[in-house]
Amino acid sequence: MNAVTRMAPNFNLKDSRREFLSLGLGATAGFAGAMQSAKRKPNFLVILADDMGYSDAGCYGGDIDTPNLDRLAAQGLRFTQGYSTARCGPSRSCILTGQYAQQTACDVMTPGLVPEWTRFAPQHLKPLGYRAYHSGKWHIRFKPLAATGFDHSYTLLDQDRFFSPRSSLLDDQRLPAVKLTDNFYATTAISDNAIRFLKNHAQEYRDDPFYFYLAFTSPHFPLHALSEDIEKYRDRFSEGWDEARLKRYARMRQMGLVNCSLAPMDTEIWPGWNLPAGELTARIGPGEVTRAVPWRSLTTEQKKFQRTKMAIHAAMIDRMDREIGRVMDQLKAMNAFDDTVIVFVSDNGASAEQLIRADGHDPAAVPGSALSHLCLGPGWSSSSNTPFRLHKSWVHEGGISSPWIMHWPKGIQDRGKLRHTPCHLVDLLPTVLELAGGSPLRVPGAQPLSGRSLAPALAKDVPVVREYLYFNHNKNRALRAGDHKLVAIGENGPWELYDLAKDRSEQKNLVQSEPERAKKMAEQWKRVDDALVSTREASNATTMARVNPV
C-alpha cells in the first residue's frame, strides 16, 4: 500500500473543514534573551512518538534507520536522562500543562475533576503573540480548540487502526470514518496535516511565531506498517532480541549514553491485562511468544514470526522519521527552520502489551496489514528499552526513560553533545515559556508549574536544580531525588532503592543497606502524592470534559 496522497499545497484553513472533506480523507529568562533573534521569538515544534523505546533510534544506539532524528541529534543535543510518566495520556497532559497529571486530572487515565485554573501551552503562549497548532494523537478528555487554545488541530482519536481510523476531528469537528480503500496511513496523514497548517501559517501569519504539537501514533500497537517499509527490515532482526540488546548496549556505551550494566531480561513480569498465553496462541498462531524468554528457546516458527513483528515495529519508526523529515523540509521552505526549537521525545517506553482490540485479528492476514492486530510483546520491548528494566506502564527506568533531542540552530552552539541532567515532560512548558521570553499565566488558584526550565542546559551540561521527580502510574510508584531513586511495583509492592549514578539499570537494591534514606524518600513520595491530589481536590474544580467532550 502506498502512503496517503498528499493534500493540495494551497489549502486555505479559513474554511478548513469544508475543503478538507471536498479533497477526500485519503489525501492526506536571561538565557532566552541572549539566544533568540532580537527581531522575533523562536518557534516551537514538539514531536512526540508513541511507545518508542529509549534505544530504538539510531542516535540512541538503535538498529532502526532514523536519519532525520540522527541529524537533529548531531546538530543539537541529546538528553540522556529524560523521563515520561510511563503511559500515553499522563505524558500528554504533562507536556501541555507543565503539571503532573495528578494535579490536573486532564488525561483520560487520571481520575478526578479538572481544576478550573488548568491552562495549556497555547493559552500561556497566546499573550506572547503565538499561533498554536496540533496534528496527531490527543488522548485528553476535551477538544483541542474549545478547551486548550489551539488555532487548528487534526485530532486522531482512534489508536487501533492505522489504515482506517473511525474517529478523528478537524478543528474540533467530527470527520467521517476512513475506509480501507481511501489509501490512508495515519503517520503520513499526521504529517500531511502538519504541513498544511504550516503552509497556511506562512501565507497568513508569517510574522507571528508558532507552537506546534506534532503527536504521532507510531509505533503504538497494533503493528501496522506499509508493506514496502516492512520489507526493508525483513531480515534485519534474525539474530533475535538477546543479540540485538547486546549490540545496542555496546553502541550506547560507546556513545556515552549510559554507564550502567545491561539489565537481564525479566521473564516473570508482563502486563496483567495481556491475553492469556493459550488465547494468544489460538487467536494469533503458534509463532506468538508471551514472555521475554531467551531467544534460543524459541522454535523456528516462533523466531520467524517474532522477527517479523520487530520488522513491523522498525518500519513504523522508519516511516515516522521520514514524515518528520517532510515537516522539517516545510520549515526550511518557509525559512523557519533556524528559528524553530525542535524537541523530540517519546511518551513512555516500549510496550510489552499483547492484546487484540478494534477489528480483531485475522491469522490469515499479512502481518502488519489492516486486518492483523499484533503487539510487540515483552521480548522485543526489552530490546527496545535497552539497557533498562521493564516496560511501558512500569516506572522502573525501562518504562519512563525517553529519547530526548533538542535542536535549535540559532540557539544551540554546543552541537552534537550530550546533556546528563535529569528532566521530565513537565519541564517542556517551562522551557518553552522561558525561551519565548514569557512566564505562566496568572490564574486565580493556579498551582506553580511542576516543571523546571531546561534553558540553562542548552548552553552547557549543567544540572537543573529541583527537589525531586515524582512518578505514579497504574499504582506503580517512584521518586527520584538527586541520583537516588525509590521505586515500587504496584500499590503494595516493596520499595526498592537505587543509586542511578552507578546503577541506572536498577540491579543493586540499597533498601537494606540504606534503610533511613529509603524511609525518608518513601515518606516524601507520600507527602508529594497527597499534596498533588489534595490541591486538585481543594481547587474550584470543573469537569471541562463534560463541557467540551471529545
C-alpha positions as CSV (number, residue, x, y, z in Angstrom):
1,M,0.0,0.0,0.0
2,N,1.3,3.4,-0.9
3,A,1.5,6.3,1.5
4,V,-1.5,8.6,1.7
5,T,-2.0,11.0,-1.2
6,R,-0.7,14.5,-0.4
7,M,-3.0,17.4,0.3
8,A,-3.3,20.3,-2.1
9,P,-0.4,22.7,-1.3
10,N,-2.5,25.9,-1.2
11,F,-5.1,24.7,1.2
12,N,-6.9,27.6,2.9
13,L,-7.7,26.9,6.6
14,K,-10.2,29.7,6.7
15,D,-12.8,27.2,5.7
16,S,-10.7,24.1,6.7
17,R,-13.3,21.5,7.4
18,R,-15.3,22.1,4.2
19,E,-12.3,22.0,2.0
20,F,-10.8,19.0,3.8
21,L,-13.9,17.0,3.1
22,S,-14.0,18.0,-0.5
23,L,-10.5,16.9,-1.1
24,G,-11.2,13.5,0.5
25,L,-9.8,11.8,3.6
26,G,-7.4,9.6,1.6
27,A,-5.4,12.8,0.7
28,T,-3.9,13.3,3.3
29,A,15.0,34.5,31.5
30,G,18.2,35.7,30.6
31,F,19.3,32.8,28.6
32,A,16.3,33.2,26.3
33,G,17.0,36.8,25.5
34,A,20.6,36.1,24.8
35,M,19.9,33.2,22.5
36,Q,16.9,34.3,20.4
37,S,16.9,36.7,17.5
38,A,16.3,40.3,18.5
39,K,13.6,40.6,15.9
40,R,11.4,37.6,16.6
41,K,10.6,35.0,19.2
42,P,11.5,31.3,18.4
43,N,9.0,28.9,17.0
44,F,8.5,25.6,18.8
45,L,7.9,22.1,17.3
46,V,7.3,19.4,20.0
47,I,7.4,16.0,18.3
48,L,6.0,13.1,20.3
49,A,6.4,9.4,19.5
50,D,4.1,6.8,21.0
51,D,5.6,3.7,22.7
52,M,9.0,4.2,21.3
53,G,11.8,2.6,23.3
54,Y,14.8,4.6,24.7
55,S,17.2,2.8,22.3
56,D,15.1,2.5,19.2
57,A,16.5,5.5,17.3
58,G,19.9,5.3,15.7
59,C,21.3,8.2,17.6
60,Y,20.4,6.4,20.8
61,G,22.2,3.2,19.8
62,G,19.3,1.6,17.9
63,D,19.3,-0.6,14.8
64,I,16.4,1.3,13.0
65,D,17.1,3.8,10.3
66,T,16.3,7.2,11.7
67,P,18.4,9.6,9.6
68,N,16.3,12.7,10.3
69,L,16.3,12.2,14.1
70,D,20.1,11.4,13.8
71,R,20.7,14.7,12.1
72,L,18.7,16.6,14.7
73,A,20.8,14.9,17.4
74,A,24.1,15.6,15.5
75,Q,23.2,19.3,15.2
76,G,21.5,19.6,18.5
77,L,21.6,17.9,21.9
78,R,20.7,14.5,23.3
79,F,19.5,14.3,26.9
80,T,20.4,11.0,28.5
81,Q,18.1,11.1,31.5
82,G,14.8,12.3,30.0
83,Y,11.6,10.9,31.7
84,S,8.0,10.4,30.8
85,T,5.1,9.2,33.0
86,A,5.2,5.6,31.7
87,R,1.8,6.0,29.8
88,C,0.3,7.8,26.9
89,G,-2.4,10.0,28.4
90,P,-0.5,11.3,31.5
91,S,2.6,12.1,29.4
92,R,0.5,14.3,27.0
93,S,-1.1,16.0,30.0
94,C,2.4,16.9,31.4
95,I,3.6,18.2,28.0
96,L,0.7,20.5,27.6
97,T,0.2,21.8,31.2
98,G,3.7,21.7,32.8
99,Q,2.0,19.9,35.7
100,Y,2.0,16.3,36.9
101,A,-1.1,14.5,35.7
102,Q,-2.3,14.0,39.3
103,Q,-2.5,17.8,39.7
104,T,-4.8,18.4,36.7
105,A,-6.6,15.1,36.0
106,C,-6.8,16.2,32.4
107,D,-5.7,13.0,30.8
108,V,-8.1,10.1,30.4
109,M,-6.2,7.9,32.8
110,T,-6.2,10.1,35.9
111,P,-9.5,10.2,37.9
112,G,-10.9,13.4,39.4
113,L,-12.2,16.7,38.3
114,V,-10.1,19.1,36.2
115,P,-9.2,22.3,38.2
116,E,-10.6,25.4,36.7
117,W,-7.2,27.0,36.8
118,T,-5.7,24.4,34.4
119,R,-4.1,26.1,31.4
120,F,-2.4,24.6,28.4
121,A,0.6,25.6,26.4
122,P,-1.3,27.6,23.7
123,Q,-3.1,29.6,26.4
124,H,0.2,30.5,28.0
125,L,1.7,31.5,24.7
126,K,-1.1,33.5,23.1
127,P,-0.3,36.7,25.1
128,L,3.2,36.5,23.6
129,G,1.8,36.6,20.1
130,Y,2.0,32.8,19.3
131,R,-0.3,30.8,17.0
132,A,-0.7,27.2,18.0
133,Y,-1.3,24.0,16.0
134,H,-1.7,20.3,16.7
135,S,-1.7,17.3,14.5
136,G,-1.9,13.7,15.6
137,K,-2.9,11.7,18.7
138,W,-4.7,13.5,21.5
139,H,-5.7,11.2,24.4
140,I,-7.0,14.1,26.6
141,R,-10.6,14.4,27.7
142,F,-11.6,17.5,25.8
143,K,-11.3,19.1,22.4
144,P,-8.1,20.9,21.3
145,L,-9.6,24.2,20.1
146,A,-12.5,24.7,22.5
147,A,-10.7,23.9,25.7
148,T,-7.0,24.3,25.2
149,G,-6.5,27.2,22.8
150,F,-5.1,25.6,19.6
151,D,-5.9,27.5,16.5
152,H,-6.0,24.4,14.3
153,S,-6.0,20.7,15.0
154,Y,-6.1,17.5,13.2
155,T,-7.1,15.1,16.0
156,L,-6.7,11.4,15.6
157,L,-8.8,9.7,18.3
158,D,-8.6,6.1,17.0
159,Q,-5.4,4.5,18.1
160,D,-6.4,1.0,16.9
161,R,-6.4,1.4,13.2
162,F,-3.5,3.0,11.2
163,F,-5.2,2.3,7.8
164,S,-8.8,3.0,8.5
165,P,-9.4,5.1,11.7
166,R,-13.0,5.6,12.6
167,S,-12.7,8.6,14.8
168,S,-11.0,11.9,14.1
169,L,-11.6,15.6,14.2
170,L,-10.6,18.6,12.2
171,D,-10.8,21.8,14.2
172,D,-13.0,20.0,16.8
173,Q,-15.5,18.8,14.2
174,R,-16.1,15.1,13.6
175,L,-14.7,13.7,10.4
176,P,-16.2,10.6,8.5
177,A,-14.6,7.3,9.2
178,V,-11.8,6.4,6.8
179,K,-12.3,3.4,4.5
180,L,-9.6,0.8,3.7
181,T,-10.0,1.9,0.0
182,D,-9.0,5.5,0.9
183,N,-5.3,4.9,0.6
184,F,-4.7,6.3,4.1
185,Y,-1.9,5.7,6.6
186,A,-2.1,7.6,9.9
187,T,1.6,8.5,10.2
188,T,1.6,10.2,6.8
189,A,-1.8,11.8,7.4
190,I,-0.5,13.4,10.6
191,S,2.5,15.0,8.8
192,D,0.3,15.9,5.8
193,N,-2.0,18.0,8.1
194,A,1.0,19.4,9.9
195,I,2.5,20.6,6.6
196,R,-0.9,22.1,5.6
197,F,-1.1,24.0,8.8
198,L,2.5,25.3,8.4
199,K,1.9,26.4,4.8
200,N,-1.2,28.3,5.9
201,H,0.8,29.9,8.7
202,A,3.4,31.0,6.3
203,Q,0.8,32.5,4.0
204,E,-1.4,34.1,6.6
205,Y,0.7,34.7,9.7
206,R,4.3,34.8,8.6
207,D,5.2,37.5,11.1
208,D,3.8,35.5,14.1
209,P,5.8,32.8,16.0
210,F,4.1,29.4,16.3
211,Y,3.9,26.5,18.7
212,F,3.3,23.1,17.0
213,Y,2.5,19.9,18.9
214,L,3.1,17.0,16.5
215,A,2.0,13.8,18.1
216,F,2.5,10.6,16.1
217,T,0.8,7.3,17.0
218,S,3.8,5.3,15.9
219,P,4.9,2.8,17.0
220,H,2.0,2.1,19.3
221,F,0.1,-1.2,18.7
222,P,-1.4,-2.5,16.5
223,L,1.7,-3.2,14.5
224,H,0.5,-1.6,11.2
225,A,3.0,-0.5,8.6
226,L,3.3,0.0,4.8
227,S,4.4,-3.2,3.1
228,E,7.4,-1.6,1.4
229,D,8.7,-0.3,4.8
230,I,8.3,-3.8,6.4
231,E,10.2,-5.4,3.5
232,K,13.2,-3.2,4.2
233,Y,13.6,-4.8,7.7
234,R,12.6,-8.3,6.7
235,D,15.9,-9.9,7.7
236,R,17.4,-7.3,10.0
237,F,16.4,-8.9,13.3
238,S,17.2,-12.6,12.5
239,E,19.7,-12.8,15.4
240,G,16.9,-12.2,17.9
241,W,16.3,-9.9,20.9
242,D,19.2,-11.2,23.0
243,E,21.8,-10.3,20.4
244,A,20.1,-7.1,19.5
245,R,20.2,-6.0,23.1
246,L,23.9,-6.7,23.4
247,K,24.7,-4.8,20.3
248,R,22.5,-1.8,21.2
249,Y,24.1,-1.8,24.7
250,A,27.6,-1.8,23.2
251,R,26.8,1.2,20.9
252,M,25.1,3.1,23.8
253,R,28.2,2.7,26.0
254,Q,30.4,3.9,23.1
255,M,28.2,6.9,22.6
256,G,28.4,7.8,26.3
257,L,24.6,7.5,26.7
258,V,24.8,5.1,29.6
259,N,27.4,3.9,32.1
260,C,25.4,1.1,33.8
261,S,25.3,-2.6,33.3
262,L,22.8,-4.3,31.0
263,A,19.7,-5.4,33.0
264,P,18.8,-9.1,32.5
265,M,15.5,-9.7,30.7
266,D,12.7,-10.3,33.2
267,T,10.8,-13.4,32.2
268,E,8.2,-13.2,35.1
269,I,6.7,-9.7,34.6
270,W,4.3,-8.7,31.9
271,P,1.1,-6.6,31.8
272,G,-1.6,-8.2,33.8
273,W,-4.2,-7.2,31.1
274,N,-2.4,-9.2,28.4
275,L,-4.5,-12.0,26.9
276,P,-3.7,-15.4,28.4
277,A,-1.0,-17.3,26.6
278,G,-3.3,-20.0,25.3
279,E,-5.8,-17.5,23.9
280,L,-3.0,-15.5,22.2
281,T,-1.7,-18.7,20.5
282,A,-5.2,-19.7,19.5
283,R,-6.1,-16.3,18.0
284,I,-2.8,-15.4,16.5
285,G,-0.9,-18.6,15.9
286,P,1.9,-20.8,17.2
287,G,4.5,-18.1,16.4
288,E,3.4,-15.9,19.3
289,V,5.6,-15.7,22.4
290,T,4.2,-14.3,25.6
291,R,7.3,-13.9,27.8
292,A,10.7,-12.4,27.5
293,V,12.4,-15.8,27.3
294,P,15.9,-16.5,25.8
295,W,15.8,-16.4,22.0
296,R,17.5,-19.7,21.8
297,S,14.5,-21.3,23.5
298,L,12.1,-20.4,20.7
299,T,11.1,-22.7,17.9
300,T,12.0,-22.0,14.3
301,E,8.4,-20.9,13.7
302,Q,8.4,-18.6,16.7
303,K,11.7,-17.0,15.6
304,K,10.4,-16.3,12.1
305,F,7.2,-14.7,13.5
306,Q,8.9,-12.7,16.2
307,R,11.5,-11.1,13.8
308,T,8.6,-10.2,11.5
309,K,6.9,-8.3,14.4
310,M,10.1,-6.4,15.1
311,A,10.4,-5.6,11.4
312,I,7.0,-4.0,11.5
313,H,7.9,-2.0,14.7
314,A,11.0,-0.8,12.9
315,A,9.1,0.1,9.8
316,M,6.6,2.2,11.8
317,I,9.5,4.2,13.3
318,D,11.3,4.4,9.9
319,R,8.1,5.9,8.4
320,M,7.7,8.3,11.3
321,D,11.3,9.5,10.8
322,R,10.6,10.1,7.1
323,E,7.5,12.1,7.9
324,I,9.5,14.2,10.4
325,G,11.9,14.9,7.6
326,R,9.0,16.2,5.4
327,V,7.9,18.5,8.2
328,M,11.5,19.7,8.6
329,D,11.6,20.4,4.8
330,Q,8.5,22.5,5.1
331,L,10.1,24.5,7.9
332,K,13.1,25.1,5.7
333,A,10.9,26.1,2.7
334,M,9.2,28.8,4.8
335,N,12.6,30.0,6.2
336,A,11.5,29.0,9.8
337,F,13.9,26.1,10.4
338,D,16.7,28.1,12.0
339,D,14.3,29.9,14.3
340,T,12.5,26.8,15.5
341,V,13.2,24.9,18.7
342,I,12.6,21.3,17.8
343,V,12.1,18.8,20.7
344,F,11.7,15.1,20.1
345,V,10.5,12.7,22.9
346,S,8.6,9.5,23.5
347,D,5.5,9.3,25.8
348,N,6.8,6.1,27.5
349,G,9.0,3.1,27.0
350,A,8.3,0.3,24.5
351,S,5.2,-1.8,25.3
352,A,5.1,-5.4,26.5
353,E,1.3,-5.5,25.8
354,Q,-0.2,-8.3,23.9
355,L,-3.9,-7.9,23.3
356,I,-6.4,-7.8,20.4
357,R,-8.8,-4.8,20.0
358,A,-10.8,-3.0,17.5
359,D,-11.5,-5.1,14.4
360,G,-9.8,-8.2,15.9
361,H,-7.1,-10.2,14.2
362,D,-7.2,-12.4,11.1
363,P,-4.5,-15.1,11.4
364,A,-4.5,-15.4,7.6
365,A,-3.8,-11.7,7.1
366,V,-0.4,-10.5,6.2
367,P,1.4,-9.3,9.4
368,G,1.3,-5.6,9.6
369,S,-1.7,-5.2,7.3
370,A,-5.0,-3.6,8.3
371,L,-6.6,-7.0,9.1
372,S,-3.9,-8.0,11.5
373,H,-3.7,-6.9,15.1
374,L,-0.2,-7.7,16.6
375,C,1.6,-6.2,19.5
376,L,5.4,-6.0,20.1
377,G,5.4,-8.1,23.3
378,P,7.9,-8.3,26.2
379,G,10.8,-9.9,24.3
380,W,11.3,-7.1,21.7
381,S,10.1,-4.5,24.2
382,S,13.0,-5.4,26.4
383,S,15.3,-4.9,23.5
384,S,13.8,-1.5,22.6
385,N,14.2,-0.4,26.3
386,T,17.9,-1.4,26.4
387,P,19.6,-1.4,28.9
388,F,16.9,-0.8,31.4
389,R,14.3,-2.9,33.3
390,L,10.7,-3.4,32.4
391,H,8.3,-1.7,30.0
392,K,5.5,0.9,29.4
393,S,3.3,1.3,32.5
394,W,6.0,0.5,35.0
395,V,8.0,3.3,36.5
396,H,11.3,1.5,36.5
397,E,13.7,3.0,34.0
398,G,12.5,1.0,31.0
399,G,9.0,2.4,31.4
400,I,9.8,6.0,31.9
401,S,13.1,6.7,30.1
402,S,12.6,8.6,26.9
403,P,14.9,9.6,24.0
404,W,15.1,13.4,24.2
405,I,16.5,15.5,21.4
406,M,16.6,19.3,21.3
407,H,17.6,21.2,18.2
408,W,17.8,24.9,17.6
409,P,20.3,26.3,15.0
410,K,20.0,29.9,16.3
411,G,20.1,29.0,20.0
412,I,22.3,25.9,20.5
413,Q,26.0,26.2,19.8
414,D,27.2,23.1,21.7
415,R,26.1,20.8,18.9
416,G,26.2,17.0,18.9
417,K,26.7,16.9,22.7
418,L,25.0,15.1,25.5
419,R,23.2,16.5,28.5
420,H,23.1,14.4,31.6
421,T,20.7,16.4,33.8
422,P,17.6,14.5,34.7
423,C,14.5,16.0,33.1
424,H,10.8,15.2,32.8
425,L,8.0,16.0,30.3
426,V,6.7,18.6,32.8
427,D,9.8,20.6,32.0
428,L,8.8,21.2,28.4
429,L,6.3,24.0,29.0
430,P,8.5,26.0,31.4
431,T,11.4,25.7,28.9
432,V,9.2,26.9,26.1
433,L,8.0,29.8,28.1
434,E,11.5,30.9,29.1
435,L,12.8,30.7,25.6
436,A,9.8,32.6,24.4
437,G,10.5,35.4,26.9
438,G,7.4,34.8,28.9
439,S,6.0,33.3,32.1
440,P,3.0,31.2,33.1
441,L,-0.4,32.9,33.1
442,R,-1.5,34.2,36.4
443,V,-4.8,32.4,37.1
444,P,-6.5,32.6,40.5
445,G,-5.9,29.5,42.5
446,A,-3.4,28.1,40.0
447,Q,-0.5,26.0,41.3
448,P,3.0,26.8,40.1
449,L,4.2,24.7,37.2
450,S,5.8,21.5,38.4
451,G,8.5,21.5,35.8
452,R,11.8,23.4,35.5
453,S,13.2,25.2,32.5
454,L,15.9,23.4,30.7
455,A,17.2,26.6,29.1
456,P,20.4,26.7,31.1
457,A,21.3,23.1,29.9
458,L,21.1,24.2,26.3
459,A,24.2,26.3,26.7
460,K,26.3,23.8,28.8
461,D,25.9,20.5,30.6
462,V,24.8,21.8,33.9
463,P,22.3,20.3,36.4
464,V,18.8,21.7,36.5
465,V,18.1,22.2,40.2
466,R,15.0,20.5,41.7
467,E,14.0,18.7,44.8
468,Y,12.5,15.6,43.2
469,L,10.9,14.0,40.2
470,Y,7.7,12.2,41.0
471,F,6.1,9.1,39.3
472,N,2.8,7.4,39.9
473,H,1.1,5.4,37.3
474,N,-1.1,2.3,37.5
475,K,-0.2,2.2,41.2
476,N,3.5,1.8,40.2
477,R,5.4,4.4,42.3
478,A,8.7,6.2,42.2
479,L,10.6,9.2,43.4
480,R,13.9,10.5,42.2
481,A,15.9,12.8,44.5
482,G,19.4,13.6,43.2
483,D,20.9,10.4,42.0
484,H,18.8,8.2,44.2
485,K,15.5,6.6,43.1
486,L,12.9,4.9,45.2
487,V,10.6,2.7,43.1
488,A,7.9,0.0,43.7
489,I,5.7,-2.2,41.6
490,G,2.0,-1.9,42.5
491,E,0.3,-0.4,45.4
492,N,1.6,-2.9,47.9
493,G,4.9,-3.8,46.3
494,P,8.0,-3.3,48.4
495,W,10.1,-0.2,47.9
496,E,13.4,-0.6,46.0
497,L,16.3,1.9,46.3
498,Y,18.9,2.5,43.6
499,D,21.8,4.9,43.1
500,L,21.3,5.8,39.4
501,A,24.7,7.5,39.1
502,K,26.2,4.0,39.3
503,D,23.3,1.7,38.7
504,R,20.7,3.1,36.3
505,S,19.7,-0.4,35.2
506,E,18.4,-0.9,38.8
507,Q,20.3,-4.1,39.7
508,K,21.6,-3.3,43.3
509,N,18.8,-2.7,45.7
510,L,20.0,-0.5,48.5
511,V,17.0,-0.7,50.8
512,Q,18.7,-3.0,53.3
513,S,22.0,-1.1,53.3
514,E,20.4,2.4,53.4
515,P,17.1,2.0,55.3
516,E,17.0,5.6,56.6
517,R,17.3,7.0,53.1
518,A,14.6,4.6,51.8
519,K,12.3,5.6,54.7
520,K,12.7,9.3,54.2
521,M,12.2,9.0,50.4
522,A,9.0,6.9,51.0
523,E,7.7,9.5,53.3
524,Q,8.5,12.2,50.8
525,W,6.7,10.3,48.0
526,K,3.6,10.0,50.2
527,R,3.7,13.7,51.0
528,V,4.1,14.7,47.4
529,D,1.3,12.3,46.2
530,D,-1.1,13.6,48.9
531,A,-0.3,17.2,48.2
532,L,-0.8,16.9,44.4
533,V,-4.2,15.2,44.9
534,S,-5.4,17.5,47.7
535,T,-4.5,20.7,45.9
536,R,-6.5,19.5,42.9
537,E,-9.5,18.5,45.0
538,A,-9.4,21.7,47.0
539,S,-9.5,23.8,43.9
540,N,-12.6,25.2,42.3
541,A,-12.9,22.1,40.1
542,T,-14.9,21.8,37.0
543,T,-15.4,18.8,34.6
544,M,-14.2,20.5,31.5
545,A,-14.6,17.2,29.8
546,R,-18.3,17.5,30.1
547,V,-18.3,21.0,28.7
548,N,-16.2,20.1,25.6
549,P,-16.1,16.3,25.4
550,V,-14.1,14.6,22.7
